Amino acid sequence: MPIYRLCEDIIFPPAELAARSGILAVGGDLSSRRLVEAYRNGIFPWYSDDDPIIWWSPDPRYVLFPGELRVSRSMRQTIKREIFSITFDRDFRGVIGACRSSRRRKEKGTWITDEMLEAYTELFELGLAHSVEAWKDDRLAGGLYGVSLGGCFFGESMFAAVSNASKAAFVALVERLRSRGFTLIDCQVHTAHLESLGARGIPRAYFLELLAEALKMPTLRGNWGELQEARQELL
């Protein structure tokens, strides 16, 4: 299969044309408009420091359906004991920076480049990217970030400086999404961590069908922490 080179126009080839590896295209930029268009079409950027921007749409696609979240007994006990304090959108830049540092230590490099960090921070400022923070003793112990469009949350990365912190953040996120009627969480590719929480692989064609349905829902835009506080005040 060919790998496409993007032009200045904000368009992508169909995700179904991705190579067997999942690579669809190279080039373009990380403008907010292009990123949103990519996610809406089941495509995401993933590349290292010295690479051009590479756009992916893997098959199978790893997802978690909110109703299929699996929480172990020990994790339930951790949550019940309130070891971590969970917040939404309180420290987006801190979370993405910690994800970036964690990846560097593990992989001798990072796909969260300076360009990626600034691009997703801009999406956060537009109310389309979100973070979940797990705090312990007033310190950021773990968390995750991603993009939200319609009824789909596109997970990007997570980190844990304290054992179980990222899981606690993820469980809180899934519970929040489920209560809001979200139907799909895009995990992109397999990890044992996500599999243990109930994520599974599905054919890309099926993922694109589910995504199209999820995008019919309105996007919950804005700072989710502030939206939650406002709702509590109304109650």
C-alpha positions as CSV (number, residue, x, y, z in Angstrom):
1,M,0.0,0.0,0.0
2,P,1.3,3.5,-0.7
3,I,2.1,6.0,2.0
4,Y,0.6,9.4,1.2
5,R,2.3,12.8,1.5
6,L,0.0,15.5,2.9
7,C,-0.3,18.9,1.3
8,E,-1.2,22.2,2.9
9,D,-5.0,21.6,2.5
10,I,-6.6,20.1,5.7
11,I,-7.5,16.7,4.1
12,F,-6.5,13.1,4.6
13,P,-6.8,10.0,2.5
14,P,-9.3,7.5,3.8
15,A,-8.1,5.6,6.8
16,E,-8.8,2.3,5.0
17,L,-5.9,3.0,2.7
18,A,-3.3,2.7,5.5
19,A,-0.4,0.3,5.0
20,R,-0.4,-3.0,6.8
21,S,1.8,-1.4,9.5
22,G,-0.9,1.2,10.1
23,I,1.0,4.1,8.5
24,L,-1.3,6.2,6.3
25,A,0.5,9.5,5.5
26,V,3.5,11.7,6.3
27,G,3.9,15.5,6.5
28,G,1.4,18.3,7.1
29,D,1.4,20.0,10.4
30,L,-0.1,19.8,13.9
31,S,-2.5,22.7,13.7
32,S,-5.7,22.3,15.7
33,R,-7.8,22.1,12.5
34,R,-5.7,19.3,11.1
35,L,-5.6,17.3,14.4
36,V,-9.4,17.5,14.8
37,E,-9.9,16.4,11.2
38,A,-7.5,13.5,11.7
39,Y,-9.3,12.3,14.9
40,R,-12.7,12.6,13.2
41,N,-11.5,10.3,10.5
42,G,-9.9,7.7,12.8
43,I,-6.3,8.9,12.3
44,F,-3.7,10.1,14.8
45,P,-0.1,11.4,14.7
46,W,2.7,9.3,16.2
47,Y,6.4,9.9,15.4
48,S,9.8,10.4,17.1
49,D,12.1,13.4,17.5
50,D,13.9,13.0,14.2
51,D,11.0,11.8,12.0
52,P,8.6,13.7,9.9
53,I,5.0,13.8,11.2
54,I,3.6,10.3,10.6
55,W,-0.1,9.7,10.6
56,W,-1.6,6.3,11.6
57,S,-4.8,4.3,11.4
58,P,-3.9,0.8,12.7
59,D,-6.0,-2.4,12.0
60,P,-7.1,-3.8,14.4
61,R,-7.9,-0.7,16.5
62,Y,-7.6,-1.0,20.3
63,V,-10.7,0.4,22.1
64,L,-12.5,0.3,25.4
65,F,-16.2,0.4,25.6
66,P,-17.1,2.3,28.8
67,G,-19.5,-0.5,29.9
68,E,-16.7,-3.1,29.7
69,L,-14.3,-1.5,32.1
70,R,-12.6,-4.1,34.3
71,V,-11.4,-3.1,37.7
72,S,-9.6,-5.6,39.9
73,R,-10.6,-6.2,43.5
74,S,-7.3,-4.7,44.7
75,M,-7.8,-1.6,42.5
76,R,-11.4,-1.3,43.9
77,Q,-9.9,-1.3,47.4
78,T,-7.4,1.4,46.4
79,I,-10.1,3.6,45.1
80,K,-12.3,3.0,48.1
81,R,-9.5,4.0,50.5
82,E,-9.2,7.3,48.6
83,I,-5.4,7.0,48.3
84,F,-5.6,9.4,45.4
85,S,-7.4,12.6,44.8
86,I,-8.7,12.8,41.3
87,T,-9.2,16.0,39.3
88,F,-10.0,16.9,35.7
89,D,-8.2,19.5,33.6
90,R,-6.4,21.0,36.6
91,D,-2.8,20.6,35.3
92,F,-2.9,19.5,31.7
93,R,0.6,20.8,31.0
94,G,1.9,19.0,34.0
95,V,0.4,15.7,32.9
96,I,1.6,15.9,29.3
97,G,5.0,16.9,30.5
98,A,5.1,13.9,32.9
99,C,4.0,11.6,30.1
100,R,6.8,13.0,28.0
101,S,9.4,12.5,30.7
102,S,8.3,9.0,31.4
103,R,8.5,8.0,27.8
104,R,12.0,9.4,27.5
105,R,13.2,7.3,30.4
106,K,11.7,4.2,29.0
107,E,12.4,4.5,25.3
108,K,15.5,6.7,24.8
109,G,13.4,9.4,23.0
110,T,9.8,10.5,22.9
111,W,6.9,10.8,20.5
112,I,5.7,13.7,22.6
113,T,8.0,16.2,20.9
114,D,8.0,19.9,21.6
115,E,5.7,20.4,18.6
116,M,3.3,17.8,20.0
117,L,3.3,19.3,23.4
118,E,2.4,22.7,22.1
119,A,-0.2,21.4,19.7
120,Y,-2.1,19.4,22.4
121,T,-1.8,22.3,24.8
122,E,-3.6,24.5,22.2
123,L,-6.3,21.8,21.9
124,F,-6.7,22.0,25.6
125,E,-7.0,25.7,25.5
126,L,-9.7,25.3,22.9
127,G,-11.6,22.9,25.3
128,L,-11.0,19.8,23.1
129,A,-8.1,18.1,24.9
130,H,-8.4,17.0,28.5
131,S,-6.4,15.6,31.4
132,V,-7.2,13.6,34.4
133,E,-4.9,14.0,37.4
134,A,-4.3,11.6,40.4
135,W,-2.8,13.5,43.3
136,K,-1.2,12.1,46.5
137,D,0.0,14.3,49.3
138,D,-0.6,17.3,47.0
139,R,1.8,16.0,44.4
140,L,0.9,14.8,40.9
141,A,1.2,11.0,41.2
142,G,-0.2,10.0,37.8
143,G,-2.6,10.9,35.1
144,L,-3.5,10.8,31.4
145,Y,-4.6,13.1,28.6
146,G,-6.5,12.8,25.3
147,V,-8.9,14.4,23.0
148,S,-12.7,14.4,23.2
149,L,-15.0,14.8,20.2
150,G,-18.7,13.9,20.3
151,G,-19.1,10.7,22.2
152,C,-15.6,9.4,21.7
153,F,-12.5,10.0,23.9
154,F,-9.2,9.5,22.1
155,G,-6.6,8.5,24.7
156,E,-3.1,9.7,24.0
157,S,-0.8,8.8,26.9
158,M,-0.7,8.1,30.7
159,F,1.9,8.0,33.4
160,A,2.3,6.9,36.9
161,A,4.9,8.2,39.4
162,V,3.2,6.2,42.1
163,S,1.9,2.6,41.7
164,N,-1.8,2.5,40.5
165,A,-2.1,6.2,40.1
166,S,-2.7,6.1,36.3
167,K,-5.2,3.3,36.8
168,A,-7.1,5.4,39.3
169,A,-7.2,8.3,36.9
170,F,-8.3,6.0,34.1
171,V,-11.1,4.5,36.1
172,A,-12.3,7.9,37.1
173,L,-12.3,9.0,33.5
174,V,-14.3,6.0,32.3
175,E,-16.8,6.5,35.0
176,R,-17.2,10.2,34.0
177,L,-17.5,9.3,30.3
178,R,-20.1,6.6,31.0
179,S,-22.2,9.0,33.0
180,R,-22.1,11.5,30.2
181,G,-23.2,8.9,27.5
182,F,-19.9,8.4,25.8
183,T,-19.9,5.3,23.7
184,L,-16.2,4.8,22.7
185,I,-12.7,5.2,24.1
186,D,-10.0,5.0,21.5
187,C,-6.8,3.4,23.0
188,Q,-5.2,3.2,19.5
189,V,-2.8,0.2,20.0
190,H,-2.5,-2.7,22.4
191,T,-0.8,-2.5,25.7
192,A,-1.0,-5.1,28.5
193,H,-2.0,-2.2,30.9
194,L,-5.1,-1.3,28.9
195,E,-6.0,-4.9,28.2
196,S,-6.1,-5.6,32.0
197,L,-8.7,-2.8,32.2
198,G,-10.9,-4.3,29.6
199,A,-9.7,-2.8,26.3
200,R,-9.8,-5.0,23.2
201,G,-9.0,-5.0,19.5
202,I,-11.7,-4.6,16.9
203,P,-11.4,-4.3,13.1
204,R,-10.6,-0.8,11.8
205,A,-13.7,-0.8,9.6
206,Y,-15.9,-1.5,12.7
207,F,-14.1,1.2,14.6
208,L,-14.8,3.7,11.9
209,E,-18.5,2.8,12.0
210,L,-18.6,3.3,15.7
211,L,-16.7,6.5,15.5
212,A,-19.1,7.9,12.9
213,E,-22.0,7.2,15.3
214,A,-20.2,8.7,18.3
215,L,-19.4,11.9,16.4
216,K,-23.2,12.5,16.0
217,M,-23.2,13.4,19.7
218,P,-22.4,17.0,20.7
219,T,-18.9,17.7,22.0
220,L,-18.6,18.4,25.7
221,R,-16.3,21.3,25.2
222,G,-14.5,23.4,27.9
223,N,-12.6,22.7,31.1
224,W,-14.2,19.5,32.5
225,G,-13.1,20.4,36.1
226,E,-14.9,23.8,35.9
227,L,-17.9,22.2,34.3
228,Q,-18.2,19.7,37.1
229,E,-17.9,22.4,39.7
230,A,-20.5,24.5,38.0
231,R,-22.9,21.5,37.9
232,Q,-22.4,20.8,41.6
233,E,-23.2,24.5,42.4
234,L,-26.4,24.2,40.4
235,L,-27.4,21.1,42.3
